[in-house]
Amino acid sequence: MNAPVYMARFVVCLVSLGFASVQDFSTREVSNWVWVVSVPICLFLDGLDLYLGNTSLSTLLASLGVSFLVGICLFYLGFFGGADAKALLLIAAAFPSYVYIPGLLLARVLFLPLVFVFFTATVLSALYPLSILLMNLSDLRSGRHLLEGLEVRHWFGKLVLYATVRKVSLEKLHKSLKYLPAEKVVLQDGKAVRRPVYFVGAEADVDELLKELEAHGELFSEGILASPTIPMVVFLTVGFVSANVVAVLSFV
């Protein structure tokens, strides 16, 4: 692998992901210009690597293909936002194959760097529910009951909610995309009743959901259940750095 070309791709991707991570963590929105600029640059550098014979077309196409399929599937299933899928595509373009280092077990177990990055990001994001659970248990010890006003009979349902939602005000839901509504109102015997929602897609229409809830604002005077959105770009960035750290040190 050509060291200057690799380092150029690494720097472009790292700067872009770093900027996107700040935006994702702060607002859960990332400017499309991040991807419009960075992806073509990395693809151009990939073309240069192909011309120099330092990588293969099949490997590049496999990396891009896997990123597209994983990103589009998770997006339509509601697990990924648009920025998450685009970040995955950028990583695939910037890092299509491992830098050859004798004895590197990583390349044998996870055949594409993208797979390692995605695996690392998924493991890190799985820690997010643990932090939510600890905060909710702390609130419970202080006398603040997360599920007050809702009927959740099964213990597993309660556990899922304690690990995935927080209680916030309707005003806070309006001001930030860091939370998605995790409740709905249904009519039962002519009476409006609160019901939990266990999964809200990353691209859900928050404004429409809030309109329905605000029609019954009196039910949420003590707050509403909301699902914290995960800054997945941040975790993908950590995975990208982890996958590249050995290679970068080998070139220094």
C-alpha positions in Angstrom: 0.0 0.0 0.0 1.2 3.5 -0.9 1.8 5.3 2.4 1.1 8.9 1.2 -2.2 7.9 -0.5 -3.2 5.9 2.6 -2.4 8.8 5.0 -4.3 11.2 2.7 -7.4 9.1 2.9 -7.0 8.6 6.6 -6.7 12.4 7.3 -9.6 13.3 5.0 -11.8 10.6 6.7 -10.7 11.4 10.2 -11.3 15.2 9.8 -14.7 14.6 8.2 -15.8 12.1 10.8 -14.5 14.3 13.6 -16.5 17.3 12.4 -19.6 15.1 11.8 -19.2 13.6 15.3 -19.3 17.0 16.9 -22.4 17.9 15.0 -24.0 14.5 15.7 -23.3 14.7 19.4 -24.5 18.3 19.7 -27.6 18.3 17.6 -28.0 14.8 16.1 -27.9 16.4 12.7 -24.9 16.4 10.3 -24.5 18.7 7.3 -24.6 16.9 4.0 -21.6 18.9 2.8 -19.4 16.7 5.0 -20.1 13.7 2.8 -20.4 15.6 -0.5 -16.8 16.8 -0.1 -15.1 13.8 1.7 -16.5 10.8 -0.2 -15.5 11.9 -3.7 -12.0 12.8 -2.4 -11.6 9.3 -0.9 -12.9 7.7 -4.1 -10.4 9.7 -6.2 -7.6 8.5 -3.9 -8.9 4.9 -4.2 -8.7 5.4 -8.0 -5.1 6.5 -7.6 -4.3 3.4 -5.5 -5.9 1.2 -8.1 -3.8 2.8 -10.8 -0.6 2.3 -8.7 -1.6 -1.4 -8.2 -1.8 -1.0 -4.4 -5.4 -2.3 -4.0 -7.8 -4.4 -6.0 -11.0 -3.3 -7.6 -12.9 -6.3 -6.2 -11.9 -5.4 -2.6 -12.9 -1.8 -3.2 -16.3 -2.8 -4.6 -16.9 -5.3 -1.8 -16.2 -2.6 0.8 -18.5 -0.1 -0.9 -21.2 -2.7 -1.5 -21.3 -4.0 2.0 -21.4 -0.4 3.4 -24.3 0.4 1.0 -26.3 -2.7 1.9 -25.8 -2.5 5.6 -26.5 1.3 5.7 -29.6 1.1 3.5 -31.0 -1.9 5.5 -30.5 -0.3 8.9 -31.8 3.0 7.6 -35.1 1.5 6.4 -35.4 -0.6 9.6 -35.1 2.6 11.6 -31.8 1.7 13.4 -29.7 4.2 11.4 -30.2 7.8 10.5 -29.1 9.2 7.1 -25.8 10.5 8.5 -25.0 7.1 10.0 -25.4 5.4 6.6 -23.3 8.1 4.9 -20.5 7.8 7.5 -20.4 4.1 6.8 -20.0 4.8 3.1 -17.2 7.2 3.8 -15.3 4.7 5.9 -15.7 2.1 3.2 -14.2 4.5 0.6 -11.4 5.7 2.9 -10.4 2.2 4.2 -11.3 -0.5 1.7 -8.6 -2.9 2.8 -6.2 -3.5 5.7 -2.6 -2.3 5.6 -0.6 -5.4 5.3 1.2 -6.1 8.6 2.6 -9.6 9.1 0.6 -11.6 11.7 -2.3 -9.1 11.7 -5.1 -11.4 13.0 -7.7 -8.7 12.4 -7.5 -9.2 8.6 -8.1 -12.9 9.0 -11.2 -12.7 11.3 -13.0 -9.6 10.0 -12.2 -9.7 6.2 -13.1 -6.0 5.6 -12.0 -3.0 7.8 -15.6 -1.8 7.5 -16.8 -4.9 9.3 -14.4 -4.3 12.1 -15.5 -0.6 12.4 -19.2 -1.6 12.3 -18.6 -4.3 14.9 -16.7 -1.9 17.2 -19.4 0.8 16.9 -22.2 -1.7 17.6 -20.5 -2.9 20.8 -19.8 0.6 22.0 -23.4 1.7 21.3 -24.7 -1.3 23.3 -23.2 0.4 26.4 -25.7 3.3 25.9 -28.7 1.4 27.4 -26.6 0.6 30.4 -26.0 4.3 31.1 -29.7 5.0 30.7 -30.6 2.2 33.1 -28.1 3.5 35.7 -29.6 7.0 35.4 -33.2 5.7 35.8 -32.2 3.6 38.8 -30.6 6.6 40.4 -33.9 8.6 39.8 -35.9 5.7 41.3 -33.8 5.8 44.5 -34.5 9.5 44.7 -38.3 8.8 44.5 -38.8 9.7 40.8 -40.7 6.9 39.2 -40.1 6.5 35.4 -43.3 4.6 34.7 -45.7 6.5 36.9 -49.1 6.8 35.1 -48.5 3.9 32.8 -49.6 0.3 33.1 -46.7 -2.0 32.2 -47.5 -5.4 33.6 -44.7 -7.6 32.4 -41.3 -7.3 34.1 -39.4 -7.6 30.8 -41.3 -4.7 29.4 -40.4 -2.6 32.4 -36.7 -3.6 32.1 -36.7 -2.6 28.4 -38.2 0.8 29.2 -35.8 1.4 32.1 -32.9 0.7 29.7 -34.1 2.7 26.7 -36.1 5.7 27.8 -35.9 8.8 30.0 -38.6 11.1 31.3 -38.4 14.6 29.8 -40.8 17.5 29.3 -42.7 18.1 26.1 -40.8 21.4 25.7 -37.5 19.5 25.7 -38.7 17.2 22.9 -39.5 20.3 20.8 -36.1 21.8 21.3 -33.8 18.8 20.5 -33.5 15.8 18.3 -31.6 14.1 21.1 -34.9 12.5 22.2 -37.8 10.8 20.4 -41.2 10.4 21.9 -41.7 6.9 23.4 -45.3 7.1 24.3 -48.7 7.2 22.5 -52.2 8.0 23.6 -55.0 5.5 23.0 -58.7 5.6 23.8 -59.9 3.0 26.2 -63.6 3.0 27.1 -63.7 6.6 25.9 -60.8 7.6 28.1 -57.4 8.8 26.9 -54.7 6.4 28.2 -50.9 6.5 28.0 -49.1 3.6 26.4 -45.4 3.1 26.0 -43.7 2.7 22.6 -40.8 0.3 22.7 -39.1 1.3 19.4 -39.1 4.6 17.5 -37.2 4.7 14.2 -34.3 7.0 13.9 -36.0 8.9 11.0 -39.4 9.1 12.7 -41.5 12.3 12.1 -41.1 13.8 15.5 -43.3 16.9 14.7 -46.2 14.7 13.8 -45.8 12.5 16.9 -45.6 15.6 19.1 -48.8 17.0 17.6 -50.7 13.9 18.6 -49.3 14.0 22.1 -49.9 17.7 22.7 -53.6 17.2 22.1 -53.5 15.4 25.4 -50.9 17.6 27.1 -52.7 17.3 30.5 -51.5 13.7 30.7 -47.9 14.7 30.6 -47.6 17.4 33.3 -45.0 15.3 35.1 -43.1 14.5 31.9 -43.2 12.1 29.0 -41.2 9.0 28.2 -38.6 9.7 25.5 -36.0 7.5 23.8 -32.5 9.1 23.7 -31.1 9.0 20.2 -27.7 7.4 19.9 -24.8 9.5 18.3 -23.8 6.6 16.1 -21.4 8.7 14.0 -19.3 9.2 17.2 -19.1 5.4 17.7 -18.2 4.8 14.0 -15.4 7.3 14.4 -14.0 5.5 17.4 -14.2 2.3 15.4 -12.4 3.9 12.4 -9.6 5.2 14.6 -9.3 1.8 16.4 -9.0 0.0 13.1 -6.3 2.3 11.7 -4.1 3.0 14.7 -1.7 0.1 14.1 -1.3 1.1 10.4 -0.8 4.8 11.2 1.9 4.0 13.8 3.6 1.7 11.3 4.0 4.6 8.8 5.3 7.2 11.4 
